[in-house]
Amino acid sequence: MPLSAGLYRQYDHQVQNNTVLLPGGADAAVVRLRPQESDDGKTNPAQANLKGVAATVDCNARYVYLHPYEGAKMAVAEAARNLSCVGAEPLAVTDNLNFGSPEKPVGYWQLAESCRGLAEACAEFATPVTGGNVSLYNERLDAEGKPQSIYPTPVVGMVGLVQDIRQVCGQGWQTAGDGVYLLGIPAVSEASRHLSLGGSEYLAVLHHTVVGMPPVVDFELERRVQAACRTGIAAGWVRSAHDCAEGGLAVAVAECCISGQHGAELNLSDDSRLQGTTLRWDRLLFAEGGARIVVSVAADAVHAWEVYLEQHLSHHWQKMGQVTAEPRLKITFGSAVTVIDLSIEQLRNCWETAIERRLAD
């Protein structure tokens, strides 16, 4: 068992057998609501409750460090997106505000701006804050023995309602031949300027730096993209869904491959759209933001799905390719450029041993 899997298995997620989606298999957990007892204290098996509750926690502390207001808004938006990826309607929030000393001007500003961002985002998603807690004065000593505040981390816990637990989605590809779509900002488009490498996983991991302006939340696009994902899941069109968050598009599709044990062949742009375009592979593959969700759709549902997208998402969607039986992820641009061609085994090895490698450094 990889260490990462062992971490979330410290809690017995099979208690009373109400877990619908197992840990690590989806963007949010889903738990079945137990049938209610009647007045005589008995339950009727024929009246089994098909409703469920989805739950997730989220916060990118790098975003909040770079821009407390926008970073806090993104924490709420991504939590809602995680719930939508399993087919749940976001309902309510609890928060866990972890900050340094509010007696320092910067610490007070970070706390105040984060709370302002949380309040605005929760109002936009109609997800009231029902409770929470605050942890202040969180500091560590640097190499010179001076106290340094932690990154401001307003963790958002969000719950949502699943109307029918028979219609939920995990993040892994399901069947070879399914179409793969990107909801939100396409890879190569005028709107892609709203994507950002600021505060990204790419900069942090490969360049060991945390700089720049993090992504700015587009609430209208978030609501439309998330509603489309939930509708596709409820209709049975969408077979898997995974949001593009830390690591951007390339990491999201790699995780879909690892989780589903299927490969994919994806083309992020045709040759006509590449003409006159200066491409930066790092930005196209690893930029973050844009209210983006990667979904796979049953082959016999493609027509109905695309008609729906044209009506409700306009130009904010893109068909990228299809799921394959061959266990490889291949990403191309146009007809001549291959930028990623890796086996699932290579991807899985990097993913499963990440914590061990970090601890060994």
Secondary structure, DSSP 8 states (H G I E B T S, - for coil): --HHHHHHTTS-TTGGG-EEE-TTSSSSEEEE------TTS---GGG----EEEEEEE--HHHHHH-HHHHHHHHHHHHHHHHHHTT-EEEEEEEEEE-S-TTSHHHHHHHHHHHHHHHHHHHHTT--EEEEEEE---EEE-TTS-EEE---EEEEEEEEEES-TTS--BSS--STT-EEEEESS-SSSGGGGG-B-TT-HHHHHHS----S------HHHHHHHHHHHHHHHHTT-EEEEEE--TTHHHHHHHHHHHHHT-EEEEE---HHHHTT----HHHHHH-B-SS-EEEEE-GGGHHHHHHHHHHHTTTSEEEEEEEESSSEEEEEETTTEEEEEEEHHHHHHHHHTHHHHHHH-
